[in-house]
Amino acid sequence: MSGNPFQRPLDEIAESVRNVDLYERSLRRSRQIGRRRAAAVSGAALVVLGLAGAGLFMVPPDPDLPPPVIASPTSPLPSAASSASPSRSAPTTPPGKAVPRSRSLSALPGRVFYRTGENQVVRLTADGKRTTVLEAPHETVAVSPSGDRIAYVVDGKLKLSGSDFAGTVDADQIPAWSPDGAKLLIAAPDPGVLTVSTGVFTKLPKSLGGKNFRWSGDGTRLIYGTSSCRLKIADAAGTSGRTVPGIGDPETARNPDGSAVCRPVSADRAGGRITAPLVSVGSDGGYPVADTIVDTATGEVLPVPVTGRVDGALFGPDGNLLIRTSDSTLYVFAPDGTLLVQAREPAALQNMELLAYTD
């Protein structure tokens, strides 16, 4: 495409990391990052994720951890339509007696990324190692599903870690990686798909009529918001999207709580559920940290299966669900509902913003 700012080879892109232990530095930096807190809903007894009963072993309770979540035997994340009394407020589940498979961070599947108050990006691995992977200033940032590449926007320019590549983009669309890590959803200024290796940019159909696009975990669907904070879903190769019912609807009869989603943050494998910040109708979308799980078939906000207030919820590339609570506990659920891990974060990460969850 003539004049395309992305038309240049990008084969040299590689992860640019510095093996820096942030523990002492982070203790010295105690600047708090504002976190959106999910509002509790009284009587939210529906358990969203089940704990697979077969093969579980009992471990002694850890007095430093909050009570584990309630879980029912071997039940995957249900549709919100199965709830007897669904609500569009972001709920929490009261404490119960289920035991996670592990209470150790060493059992953490995948890698977790955080952003510091100084806008650095930090990677946490199961061995407890914390590594700074991006120190460049940025407005928005996205980590690839494999965790080895970072796209970020600064002063209206899209940049890629380990490369001198830069192209003009609209910072309002946070870059979103495709599941295979080969493409990026960006806005330049119209929403479209950038093929990273070639720099070719292909606009999405205007008929989709949306922004803040995200891929489902299997790459078959696009989930996105509208200018009025309605939520839509479309086939990845489609030309029109279906509006998710209820949520974001300005009519009180169809949306009694006045809840809306402006920015989907992550999606499960098939796009049936997404995580997002829950806002009010008429909001500008503001805070980027997801505190809510939404069923894209029904528009219902699903009860979040943890104890305490949600401080971030992210689906990983393999369909696992990572939830962080305000007491700095990490929960990881398998796609079938098994509670794999419930463990404390290292103290050095407690004032950082949850950013991404990858392989």
KEMAR-571928 format. One record per residue: residue number from 1; x, y, z of N, C-alpha, C in turn. Coordinates in steps of 0.02 Angstrom, whole numbers. Layout:
! KEMAR-571928
REC NUM X Y Z X Y Z X Y Z
...
! end
This chain:
! KEMAR-571928
REC 1 43 -60 0 0 0 0 44 62 0
REC 2 34 106 -48 76 166 -55 68 211 5
REC 3 126 234 31 124 280 87 108 247 154
REC 4 107 181 156 91 145 217 149 150 266
REC 5 138 181 325 193 189 373 217 124 403
REC 6 179 69 393 199 5 421 235 -39 371
REC 7 244 -17 308 269 -59 255 345 -64 260
REC 8 370 -106 303 441 -118 308 451 -185 343
REC 9 504 -221 328 515 -286 359 525 -278 434
REC 10 499 -326 472 506 -323 544 535 -389 571
REC 11 572 -425 529 597 -490 549 646 -487 607
REC 12 674 -426 619 724 -421 671 695 -413 740
REC 13 627 -412 743 596 -401 808 615 -458 855
REC 14 636 -441 913 651 -491 965 636 -460 1032
REC 15 631 -501 1080 617 -475 1146 677 -436 1172
REC 16 662 -377 1199 714 -337 1229 702 -336 1304
REC 17 743 -374 1338 732 -379 1409 796 -364 1446
REC 18 788 -344 1508 845 -335 1552 832 -377 1613
REC 19 879 -418 1630 872 -461 1688 887 -422 1751
REC 20 838 -384 1771 847 -340 1829 801 -364 1884
REC 21 827 -377 1941 786 -396 1998 756 -334 2027
REC 22 689 -330 2025 655 -269 2045 637 -267 2119
REC 23 656 -319 2157 630 -321 2225 650 -260 2266
REC 24 715 -246 2269 736 -189 2310 712 -124 2280
REC 25 713 -118 2213 691 -56 2181 618 -44 2193
REC 26 579 -98 2191 507 -90 2200 489 -73 2272
REC 27 528 -99 2319 515 -81 2389 528 -7 2400
REC 28 577 20 2363 590 92 2370 538 133 2335
REC 29 507 104 2284 455 140 2248 387 116 2273
REC 30 355 155 2315 291 134 2343 232 174 2317
REC 31 244 206 2261 190 246 2232 131 201 2214
REC 32 74 218 2241 15 177 2231 -15 189 2162
REC 33 -39 135 2132 -76 139 2069 -149 130 2085
REC 34 -190 178 2062 -262 172 2076 -290 109 2044
REC 35 -330 73 2082 -359 11 2057 -435 14 2061
REC 36 -466 -6 2010 -539 -9 2011 -560 -69 2053
REC 37 -607 -58 2097 -630 -111 2141 -698 -136 2118
REC 38 -706 -200 2115 -770 -228 2095 -819 -223 2153
REC 39 -881 -203 2139 -932 -196 2191 -962 -264 2208
REC 40 -968 -278 2272 -995 -342 2294 -1070 -343 2285
REC 41 -1097 -401 2270 -1169 -409 2264 -1192 -457 2318
REC 42 -1239 -435 2360 -1263 -479 2413 -1303 -535 2382
REC 43 -1292 -595 2410 -1330 -653 2388 -1305 -683 2323
REC 44 -1246 -665 2299 -1220 -694 2236 -1192 -763 2250
REC 45 -1236 -812 2253 -1214 -878 2274 -1195 -922 2216
REC 46 -1207 -902 2154 -1188 -942 2096 -1113 -948 2092
REC 47 -1087 -1007 2087 -1015 -1017 2079 -1001 -1025 2005
REC 48 -957 -983 1978 -947 -981 1906 -901 -1036 1882
REC 49 -849 -1049 1919 -801 -1099 1897 -801 -1157 1947
REC 50 -807 -1219 1922 -807 -1277 1966 -737 -1303 1977
REC 51 -728 -1339 2032 -664 -1371 2046 -670 -1444 2031
REC 52 -629 -1469 1985 -631 -1540 1968 -615 -1581 2029
REC 53 -658 -1628 2046 -649 -1666 2108 -598 -1722 2102
REC 54 -594 -1754 2044 -550 -1811 2037 -477 -1791 2041
REC 55 -440 -1828 2080 -367 -1818 2081 -345 -1762 2127
REC 56 -389 -1728 2162 -368 -1675 2206 -341 -1703 2271
REC 57 -292 -1669 2299 -266 -1689 2363 -276 -1632 2412
REC 58 -282 -1648 2475 -293 -1598 2526 -226 -1573 2551
REC 59 -221 -1507 2562 -161 -1479 2589 -180 -1440 2652
REC 60 -135 -1434 2700 -151 -1397 2760 -166 -1324 2744
REC 61 -213 -1293 2778 -228 -1223 2764 -170 -1178 2780
REC 62 -160 -1127 2740 -107 -1078 2749 -137 -1017 2784
REC 63 -114 -1002 2844 -144 -945 2879 -133 -878 2846
REC 64 -84 -874 2800 -69 -811 2767 -113 -799 2706
REC 65 -151 -850 2685 -194 -844 2627 -266 -834 2649
REC 66 -306 -799 2607 -377 -793 2623 -411 -860 2614
REC 67 -472 -869 2641 -507 -933 2630 -515 -947 2557
REC 68 -507 -1009 2535 -515 -1025 2465 -587 -1016 2442
REC 69 -596 -1020 2375 -662 -1007 2347 -708 -1066 2354
REC 70 -773 -1052 2351 -822 -1105 2345 -815 -1135 2275
REC 71 -822 -1199 2268 -821 -1229 2202 -863 -1292 2205
REC 72 -896 -1306 2149 -936 -1366 2145 -899 -1417 2103
REC 73 -911 -1482 2112 -872 -1533 2078 -879 -1529 2003
REC 74 -822 -1527 1970 -815 -1537 1898 -869 -1503 1857
REC 75 -873 -1438 1862 -920 -1401 1820 -885 -1343 1787
REC 76 -887 -1340 1720 -853 -1285 1686 -891 -1220 1696
REC 77 -860 -1166 1675 -892 -1100 1680 -959 -1100 1643
REC 78 -1015 -1092 1677 -1080 -1097 1645 -1100 -1033 1610
REC 79 -1149 -1038 1568 -1179 -978 1540 -1216 -940 1594
REC 80 -1216 -874 1587 -1254 -835 1636 -1328 -852 1636
REC 81 -1351 -880 1580 -1422 -897 1575 -1441 -950 1626
REC 82 -1391 -988 1653 -1406 -1040 1701 -1413 -1013 1772
REC 83 -1399 -949 1782 -1405 -919 1848 -1478 -907 1865
REC 84 -1495 -923 1928 -1564 -912 1949 -1580 -838 1958
REC 85 -1529 -799 1977 -1541 -728 1987 -1481 -688 1964
REC 86 -1469 -683 1899 -1411 -648 1873 -1415 -573 1888
REC 87 -1357 -542 1889 -1353 -470 1900 -1299 -441 1856
REC 88 -1305 -377 1839 -1254 -345 1798 -1205 -305 1840
REC 89 -1209 -310 1905 -1157 -281 1947 -1101 -332 1954
REC 90 -1039 -308 1965 -982 -353 1969 -981 -386 2037
REC 91 -999 -451 2042 -1005 -482 2107 -942 -517 2131
REC 92 -940 -535 2193 -889 -579 2220 -924 -637 2253
REC 93 -887 -691 2262 -915 -751 2292 -890 -757 2364
REC 94 -933 -773 2411 -911 -779 2480 -863 -836 2491
REC 95 -824 -836 2545 -775 -888 2556 -807 -956 2565
REC 96 -770 -1008 2546 -794 -1076 2553 -739 -1123 2576
REC 97 -745 -1188 2560 -698 -1237 2587 -660 -1274 2533
REC 98 -666 -1256 2470 -631 -1292 2418 -556 -1281 2424
REC 99 -519 -1331 2405 -446 -1328 2410 -416 -1325 2340
REC 100 -374 -1275 2325 -342 -1273 2260 -291 -1329 2253
REC 101 -274 -1346 2193 -224 -1398 2183 -156 -1378 2211
REC 102 -142 -1313 2209 -79 -1289 2238 -88 -1220 2269
REC 103 -54 -1210 2324 -51 -1143 2354 18 -1112 2344
REC 104 56 -1139 2298 124 -1116 2286 129 -1079 2220
REC 105 163 -1023 2220 174 -986 2158 213 -1028 2107
REC 106 251 -1077 2131 291 -1118 2086 248 -1160 2039
REC 107 184 -1168 2055 138 -1205 2012 103 -1160 1961
REC 108 121 -1096 1961 88 -1049 1915 99 -1068 1842
REC 109 46 -1081 1804 55 -1093 1732 60 -1027 1695
REC 110 107 -1021 1651 115 -960 1612 153 -906 1649
REC 111 151 -846 1620 187 -788 1647 139 -730 1657
REC 112 152 -690 1708 108 -634 1724 149 -570 1717
REC 113 118 -519 1686 152 -456 1674 117 -400 1713
REC 114 158 -354 1737 133 -298 1777 162 -233 1750
REC 115 129 -177 1767 156 -111 1751 167 -73 1816
REC 116 226 -44 1821 244 -7 1882 217 64 1878
REC 117 222 99 1934 201 169 1936 244 213 1891
REC 118 303 188 1874 348 225 1829 341 203 1757
REC 119 288 163 1742 272 140 1675 323 91 1647
REC 120 355 54 1690 396 -2 1668 353 -65 1667
REC 121 371 -113 1624 335 -176 1621 379 -230 1652
REC 122 349 -268 1699 385 -318 1737 353 -387 1725
REC 123 395 -437 1716 370 -505 1705 383 -548 1767
REC 124 331 -586 1787 337 -632 1843 331 -703 1816
REC 125 379 -747 1835 376 -817 1815 367 -860 1878
REC 126 353 -924 1867 335 -968 1923 392 -977 1973
REC 127 454 -965 1952 509 -971 1999 516 -909 2043
REC 128 469 -862 2036 471 -802 2076 514 -747 2048
REC 129 546 -759 1991 591 -710 1962 552 -652 1931
REC 130 574 -592 1945 542 -532 1918 593 -496 1873
REC 131 572 -485 1811 617 -458 1761 585 -398 1727
REC 132 622 -343 1722 597 -286 1684 605 -300 1610
REC 133 548 -300 1573 551 -315 1502 538 -254 1458
REC 134 516 -199 1488 508 -137 1450 518 -78 1497
REC 135 566 -35 1479 578 25 1518 559 88 1479
REC 136 546 81 1414 529 139 1373 463 169 1396
REC 137 457 235 1395 393 267 1412 340 246 1362
REC 138 278 243 1384 224 222 1339 157 245 1366
REC 139 108 249 1321 40 266 1340 -3 203 1347
REC 140 4 157 1300 -29 92 1303 21 39 1284
REC 141 6 -23 1304 54 -77 1293 17 -143 1287
REC 142 44 -190 1248 15 -256 1240 72 -307 1235
REC 143 64 -363 1272 113 -416 1272 87 -472 1228
REC 144 129 -501 1184 108 -554 1139 89 -616 1178
REC 145 46 -661 1150 23 -720 1185 81 -766 1208
REC 146 135 -766 1172 193 -806 1192 235 -771 1245
REC 147 221 -707 1257 256 -670 1308 324 -644 1287
REC 148 343 -650 1224 411 -632 1204 415 -568 1162
REC 149 359 -537 1148 360 -473 1111 312 -424 1143
REC 150 330 -361 1139 289 -309 1168 277 -254 1117
REC 151 213 -237 1108 194 -180 1066 171 -124 1113
REC 152 192 -63 1098 172 -8 1141 166 56 1100
REC 153 128 103 1126 115 166 1092 141 223 1135
REC 154 180 267 1104 205 327 1137 202 385 1088
REC 155 172 440 1109 166 499 1067 135 483 999
REC 156 84 438 1000 49 421 938 88 375 892
REC 157 143 346 914 183 300 873 181 230 902
REC 158 166 181 859 169 111 878 242 88 874
REC 159 266 57 928 334 31 929 333 -41 952
REC 160 386 -77 934 392 -147 952 459 -157 987
REC 161 458 -193 1042 519 -202 1080 572 -237 1038
REC 162 634 -215 1046 690 -245 1010 695 -222 938
REC 163 657 -172 918 657 -148 849 653 -73 848
REC 164 678 -43 793 671 30 785 609 48 746
REC 165 566 -2 735 504 10 698 459 60 734
REC 166 427 103 695 378 150 722 328 168 667
REC 167 264 170 684 212 190 638 159 229 674
REC 168 127 276 642 77 319 673 12 281 684
REC 169 -14 285 745 -76 251 762 -118 295 808
REC 170 -180 275 818 -225 307 865 -217 271 932
REC 171 -193 306 983 -179 275 1047 -242 252 1083
REC 172 -301 273 1060 -363 252 1092 -375 177 1083
REC 173 -350 148 1029 -354 76 1019 -291 44 1048
REC 174 -298 12 1105 -241 -22 1135 -222 -80 1088
REC 175 -158 -85 1068 -139 -140 1023 -161 -208 1052
REC 176 -183 -252 1008 -205 -319 1029 -173 -370 983
REC 177 -136 -417 1012 -103 -469 973 -151 -523 951
REC 178 -140 -551 892 -177 -610 871 -151 -670 911
REC 179 -190 -724 916 -168 -781 957 -102 -811 935
REC 180 -85 -807 870 -22 -835 847 35 -784 851
REC 181 21 -724 874 74 -674 881 99 -645 816
REC 182 63 -657 761 87 -633 696 57 -566 676
REC 183 2 -546 709 -33 -485 688 -52 -444 749
REC 184 -68 -381 735 -90 -335 787 -154 -299 764
REC 185 -203 -296 808 -260 -252 796 -241 -183 821
REC 186 -243 -134 776 -226 -65 793 -275 -19 757
REC 187 -268 46 767 -306 95 730 -256 144 699
REC 188 -260 154 633 -208 194 600 -235 242 546
REC 189 -284 285 558 -322 292 620 -383 245 623
REC 190 -404 217 565 -461 171 566 -437 103 592
REC 191 -481 66 626 -462 0 652 -442 -47 595
REC 192 -391 -87 608 -369 -134 558 -318 -183 586
REC 193 -292 -225 542 -246 -278 562 -178 -266 530
REC 194 -127 -262 572 -58 -254 549 -24 -322 551
REC 195 2 -345 493 43 -405 490 114 -385 509
REC 196 137 -411 565 199 -386 595 260 -399 551
REC 197 265 -456 519 325 -473 480 333 -433 417
REC 198 277 -408 389 281 -371 325 264 -298 331
REC 199 229 -279 385 207 -210 392 144 -194 353
REC 200 113 -244 323 51 -232 285 -7 -220 333
REC 201 -44 -166 322 -101 -147 363 -165 -154 323
REC 202 -213 -191 350 -277 -203 316 -333 -177 360
REC 203 -372 -129 334 -426 -101 374 -481 -153 385
REC 204 -512 -149 444 -571 -189 457 -631 -157 422
REC 205 -682 -196 405 -740 -168 371 -773 -113 414
REC 206 -788 -57 382 -822 -3 419 -890 -25 446
REC 207 -919 -75 413 -985 -98 434 -984 -131 504
REC 208 -925 -149 529 -921 -176 597 -940 -122 648
REC 209 -920 -60 634 -941 -4 675 -919 -8 747
REC 210 -854 -15 760 -833 -21 830 -762 4 842
REC 211 -739 -8 903 -671 10 923 -651 -36 980
REC 212 -588 -29 1002 -562 -71 1057 -571 -145 1041
REC 213 -546 -166 984 -554 -234 960 -507 -282 997
REC 214 -532 -344 1008 -493 -399 1035 -511 -463 999
REC 215 -462 -508 991 -476 -574 964 -498 -622 1019
REC 216 -540 -671 1000 -552 -727 1045 -488 -769 1049
REC 217 -484 -813 1098 -423 -852 1107 -405 -897 1049
REC 218 -456 -918 1011 -441 -960 953 -437 -920 888
REC 219 -445 -855 892 -437 -813 833 -496 -811 786
REC 220 -551 -843 803 -608 -848 757 -657 -790 764
REC 221 -653 -752 818 -701 -699 829 -667 -635 851
REC 222 -701 -580 838 -680 -514 862 -732 -491 913
REC 223 -708 -467 969 -751 -438 1020 -731 -365 1027
REC 224 -779 -320 1029 -761 -249 1028 -817 -207 1058
REC 225 -801 -144 1071 -850 -98 1097 -873 -48 1044
REC 226 -923 -9 1062 -947 43 1017 -936 111 1051
REC 227 -949 164 1014 -940 231 1043 -987 243 1101
REC 228 -1043 206 1104 -1090 214 1159 -1081 160 1213
REC 229 -1025 124 1210 -1009 72 1259 -1057 14 1258
REC 230 -1082 -4 1199 -1114 -69 1189 -1059 -118 1172
REC 231 -1072 -181 1184 -1024 -235 1170 -1048 -273 1109
REC 232 -1001 -288 1062 -1019 -324 1001 -970 -381 990
REC 233 -993 -431 951 -951 -488 934 -964 -506 861
REC 234 -911 -524 825 -917 -539 753 -868 -594 735
REC 235 -883 -630 681 -833 -676 653 -772 -636 631
REC 236 -713 -665 640 -652 -628 624 -649 -605 552
REC 237 -681 -642 507 -682 -623 436 -749 -593 416
REC 238 -790 -576 465 -857 -552 450 -858 -477 435
REC 239 -916 -455 412 -925 -384 395 -976 -350 440
REC 240 -1006 -387 486 -1053 -357 533 -1049 -394 599
REC 241 -1067 -359 652 -1063 -389 718 -1131 -393 751
REC 242 -1137 -438 799 -1197 -446 839 -1190 -407 904
REC 243 -1240 -368 921 -1238 -331 983 -1255 -377 1041
REC 244 -1213 -378 1092 -1226 -417 1152 -1286 -385 1187
REC 245 -1337 -425 1204 -1399 -396 1233 -1388 -366 1302
REC 246 -1430 -318 1318 -1433 -292 1386 -1377 -244 1404
REC 247 -1318 -268 1413 -1264 -227 1440 -1248 -169 1393
REC 248 -1247 -109 1421 -1235 -49 1382 -1298 -19 1352
REC 249 -1354 -55 1358 -1417 -30 1330 -1441 29 1371
REC 250 -1458 86 1340 -1481 144 1378 -1551 136 1406
REC 251 -1588 86 1382 -1656 76 1406 -1656 39 1473
REC 252 -1682 70 1525 -1682 41 1592 -1716 -27 1594
REC 253 -1768 -36 1555 -1805 -100 1556 -1760 -158 1535
REC 254 -1714 -145 1489 -1669 -197 1464 -1602 -199 1501
REC 255 -1587 -146 1537 -1523 -141 1572 -1534 -105 1639
REC 256 -1567 -139 1687 -1588 -106 1749 -1530 -74 1788
REC 257 -1472 -104 1785 -1415 -78 1824 -1378 -22 1789
REC 258 -1394 -9 1725 -1359 42 1687 -1286 26 1676
REC 259 -1269 -39 1672 -1200 -60 1664 -1180 -62 1591
REC 260 -1115 -50 1578 -1090 -48 1510 -1019 -73 1508
REC 261 -996 -93 1449 -927 -112 1437 -903 -74 1376
REC 262 -851 -33 1387 -822 5 1332 -761 -29 1302
REC 263 -723 -64 1345 -659 -92 1324 -654 -166 1344
REC 264 -668 -213 1299 -652 -282 1315 -576 -288 1325
REC 265 -555 -328 1373 -484 -335 1388 -457 -403 1366
REC 266 -494 -456 1379 -472 -523 1358 -534 -565 1345
REC 267 -524 -621 1309 -580 -665 1292 -558 -737 1301
REC 268 -606 -781 1315 -590 -852 1320 -580 -881 1250
REC 269 -572 -946 1245 -552 -976 1181 -602 -960 1125
REC 270 -666 -967 1138 -717 -958 1086 -749 -889 1086
REC 271 -730 -846 1132 -760 -780 1136 -827 -780 1171
REC 272 -844 -833 1205 -908 -836 1240 -909 -795 1304
REC 273 -851 -782 1331 -845 -741 1391 -785 -695 1384
REC 274 -792 -635 1409 -738 -586 1406 -728 -557 1475
REC 275 -669 -529 1486 -657 -490 1546 -652 -417 1525
REC 276 -676 -373 1568 -678 -302 1551 -690 -261 1614
REC 277 -673 -196 1612 -696 -152 1665 -771 -140 1657
REC 278 -807 -144 1711 -879 -130 1709 -889 -56 1726
REC 279 -923 -21 1681 -934 51 1690 -1009 65 1685
REC 280 -1027 128 1692 -1096 148 1686 -1111 173 1615
REC 281 -1173 165 1594 -1194 192 1530 -1178 267 1527
REC 282 -1147 288 1473 -1127 358 1466 -1055 370 1486
REC 283 -1021 319 1513 -951 326 1532 -906 329 1471
REC 284 -845 355 1480 -797 357 1424 -753 295 1423
REC 285 -765 248 1469 -727 185 1467 -669 184 1514
REC 286 -639 241 1529 -587 253 1577 -540 196 1596
REC 287 -549 169 1656 -500 126 1686 -489 61 1646
REC 288 -426 42 1633 -413 -14 1588 -410 -83 1619
REC 289 -412 -88 1686 -404 -153 1718 -472 -188 1723
REC 290 -474 -250 1699 -537 -288 1698 -554 -313 1768
REC 291 -616 -303 1788 -640 -327 1853 -703 -369 1847
REC 292 -722 -386 1786 -787 -416 1773 -782 -469 1719
REC 293 -823 -522 1724 -829 -573 1672 -899 -566 1643
REC 294 -903 -559 1576 -967 -549 1543 -980 -606 1494
REC 295 -1040 -633 1495 -1062 -684 1447 -1084 -648 1384
REC 296 -1051 -661 1327 -1067 -625 1266 -1130 -651 1232
REC 297 -1158 -706 1254 -1221 -730 1226 -1280 -695 1259
REC 298 -1275 -682 1324 -1332 -655 1361 -1322 -583 1385
REC 299 -1259 -561 1389 -1244 -495 1416 -1242 -493 1492
REC 300 -1252 -551 1524 -1251 -553 1597 -1180 -549 1624
REC 301 -1172 -514 1679 -1109 -513 1716 -1108 -573 1762
REC 302 -1057 -615 1754 -1054 -678 1791 -1019 -668 1858
REC 303 -1043 -702 1911 -1009 -697 1975 -936 -719 1969
REC 304 -892 -681 1999 -820 -696 1995 -803 -744 2052
REC 305 -774 -802 2037 -769 -856 2086 -710 -850 2133
REC 306 -703 -795 2168 -648 -786 2215 -673 -752 2278
REC 307 -632 -754 2329 -646 -718 2390 -614 -649 2387
REC 308 -652 -597 2400 -623 -530 2401 -638 -491 2337
REC 309 -614 -429 2336 -626 -384 2280 -578 -399 2222
REC 310 -605 -396 2162 -565 -413 2103 -523 -353 2082
REC 311 -459 -366 2071 -412 -314 2050 -382 -329 1982
REC 312 -414 -373 1946 -392 -391 1879 -413 -461 1862
REC 313 -438 -471 1801 -458 -537 1777 -438 -543 1703
REC 314 -401 -596 1687 -375 -604 1619 -379 -676 1597
REC 315 -406 -688 1537 -401 -754 1506 -333 -759 1473
REC 316 -299 -816 1482 -236 -829 1449 -246 -861 1382
REC 317 -192 -869 1342 -198 -898 1275 -226 -968 1274
REC 318 -214 -1007 1327 -237 -1076 1329 -306 -1083 1361
REC 319 -338 -1027 1377 -405 -1029 1406 -406 -1026 1482
REC 320 -348 -1029 1515 -347 -1021 1588 -370 -951 1606
REC 321 -399 -944 1665 -422 -880 1689 -381 -860 1750
REC 322 -347 -804 1746 -309 -776 1802 -349 -721 1835
REC 323 -357 -725 1901 -391 -673 1938 -345 -649 1994
REC 324 -340 -584 2000 -302 -554 2055 -351 -518 2101
REC 325 -343 -526 2166 -386 -492 2214 -347 -437 2249
REC 326 -383 -394 2283 -354 -334 2312 -305 -350 2369
REC 327 -306 -411 2395 -257 -430 2445 -195 -463 2414
REC 328 -187 -453 2347 -128 -477 2310 -124 -553 2308
REC 329 -182 -586 2302 -184 -658 2291 -199 -671 2218
REC 330 -164 -719 2189 -176 -740 2120 -213 -807 2121
REC 331 -267 -811 2081 -304 -872 2070 -298 -890 1996
REC 332 -286 -954 1981 -286 -976 1912 -334 -1034 1905
REC 333 -382 -1027 1859 -432 -1079 1845 -420 -1108 1776
REC 334 -422 -1174 1771 -419 -1207 1706 -485 -1197 1669
REC 335 -486 -1208 1602 -548 -1200 1565 -606 -1243 1591
REC 336 -589 -1301 1621 -643 -1344 1647 -665 -1324 1716
REC 337 -638 -1270 1744 -659 -1246 1808 -614 -1265 1866
REC 338 -565 -1308 1854 -520 -1329 1908 -481 -1269 1935
REC 339 -481 -1261 2000 -440 -1210 2032 -369 -1236 2037
REC 340 -325 -1213 1993 -258 -1240 1989 -212 -1211 2043
REC 341 -216 -1144 2052 -170 -1110 2097 -207 -1056 2136
REC 342 -191 -1050 2199 -211 -993 2240 -149 -975 2281
REC 343 -116 -920 2263 -52 -904 2295 -43 -829 2301
REC 344 -3 -809 2349 14 -739 2359 64 -716 2307
REC 345 57 -654 2286 107 -623 2245 168 -604 2287
REC 346 227 -598 2256 283 -569 2293 266 -497 2315
REC 347 291 -478 2372 275 -413 2401 293 -356 2354
REC 348 347 -365 2315 370 -311 2271 321 -294 2216
REC 349 271 -337 2204 224 -326 2149 159 -296 2173
REC 350 149 -289 2237 83 -272 2263 58 -204 2243
REC 351 102 -157 2228 80 -90 2208 80 -81 2132
REC 352 89 -136 2095 91 -132 2022 24 -151 1992
REC 353 12 -129 1932 -50 -143 1895 -44 -208 1856
REC 354 -93 -252 1862 -95 -314 1822 -104 -295 1749
REC 355 -61 -323 1706 -60 -301 1636 -78 -357 1587
REC 356 -48 -416 1594 -57 -468 1545 -43 -537 1576
REC 357 -73 -588 1545 -62 -657 1565 -49 -698 1502
REC 358 9 -729 1497 29 -762 1435 53 -833 1448
REC 359 70 -869 1395 101 -935 1400 166 -930 1438
! end
